[in-house]
């Protein structure tokens, strides 16, 4: 009971702080992932020492085709949510692209 009361008190305090009340609102997250990206990164050795960390360059979205596919997927998601009154009511406004 004491722990539950403590949690409720902390949450109510967070809600009263204007900069932090956005943390507690209902949100959703959409992750777009390319299953077969064309972008290619690299992993290189930095020295002959086996304990030295490698140099990793993931080169995310370095291929323009990958960028186009991600944009297209985001557009599909936006169109689906815009077409549904229920989705708009539940999800609310888009905060970040």
C-alpha positions as CSV (number, residue, x, y, z in Angstrom):
1,X,0.0,0.0,0.0
2,X,2.8,2.4,0.8
3,X,4.5,1.7,-2.5
4,X,1.3,2.2,-4.4
5,X,0.6,5.5,-2.6
6,X,4.2,6.6,-3.4
7,X,3.8,5.9,-7.1
8,X,0.4,7.7,-7.2
9,X,2.0,10.7,-5.5
10,X,5.0,10.7,-7.9
11,X,2.7,10.5,-11.0
12,X,0.4,13.3,-9.7
13,X,3.5,15.5,-9.1
14,X,4.8,14.8,-12.7
15,X,1.4,15.7,-14.1
16,X,1.6,19.1,-12.4
17,X,4.9,20.0,-13.9
18,X,4.1,21.5,-17.3
19,X,7.3,20.5,-19.1
20,X,6.9,16.8,-18.1
21,X,3.2,16.2,-18.4
22,X,3.7,15.1,-22.0
23,X,5.5,12.0,-20.7
24,X,2.4,10.6,-19.3
25,X,-0.1,11.1,-22.1
26,X,-1.3,8.3,-24.4
27,X,1.0,7.9,-27.3
28,X,1.8,5.4,-30.0
29,X,5.0,4.8,-32.0
30,X,5.3,3.4,-35.5
31,X,8.5,1.8,-36.5
32,X,9.3,1.5,-40.2
33,X,12.0,-1.1,-41.0
34,X,13.4,-2.1,-44.4
35,X,13.7,-5.9,-44.5
36,X,16.1,-5.8,-47.5
37,X,17.9,-2.5,-47.5
38,X,20.2,-1.6,-50.4
39,X,22.4,0.6,-48.2
40,X,25.6,-1.1,-47.2
41,X,27.8,-0.2,-44.2
42,X,31.2,-1.4,-43.3
43,X,33.2,-2.9,-40.4
44,X,36.9,-2.3,-40.4
45,X,39.7,-3.2,-38.2
46,X,41.4,-0.2,-36.5
47,X,44.6,-2.0,-35.6
48,X,46.3,-5.4,-35.4
49,X,45.4,-5.6,-31.7
50,X,42.5,-8.0,-31.4
51,X,41.2,-6.2,-28.3
52,X,40.9,-2.9,-30.2
53,X,37.3,-1.9,-31.1
54,X,36.4,-2.1,-34.8
55,X,35.4,1.0,-36.8
56,X,31.7,0.5,-37.6
57,X,29.9,2.6,-40.2
58,X,26.3,1.4,-40.6
59,X,25.5,3.9,-43.5
60,X,21.8,3.9,-42.7
61,X,19.7,5.2,-45.6
62,X,22.8,5.9,-47.8
63,X,21.0,4.5,-50.8
64,X,18.3,6.8,-52.3
65,X,16.1,3.8,-53.0
66,X,15.9,3.1,-49.3
67,X,15.1,6.7,-48.5
68,X,12.2,6.5,-51.0
69,X,10.8,3.3,-49.6
70,X,10.9,4.7,-46.0
71,X,9.1,7.9,-47.2
72,X,6.5,5.8,-49.0
73,X,5.9,3.6,-46.0
74,X,5.4,6.7,-43.8
75,X,3.0,8.2,-46.4
76,X,1.0,4.9,-46.3
77,X,0.8,5.1,-42.5
78,X,-0.3,8.7,-42.5
79,X,-2.9,8.0,-45.2
80,X,-4.3,5.1,-43.2
81,X,-4.6,7.1,-40.0
82,X,-6.0,10.2,-41.8
83,X,-8.7,8.1,-43.4
84,X,-9.9,6.6,-40.1
85,X,-11.9,8.8,-37.7
86,X,-11.3,6.2,-35.0
87,X,-7.5,6.3,-35.6
88,X,-7.5,10.1,-35.5
89,X,-9.4,10.1,-32.2
90,X,-7.1,7.5,-30.6
91,X,-3.7,8.6,-32.0
92,X,-4.2,12.4,-32.0
93,X,-1.8,14.7,-33.8
94,X,1.5,13.6,-35.2
95,X,4.4,15.0,-33.0
96,X,7.4,13.9,-34.9
97,X,7.9,12.5,-38.4
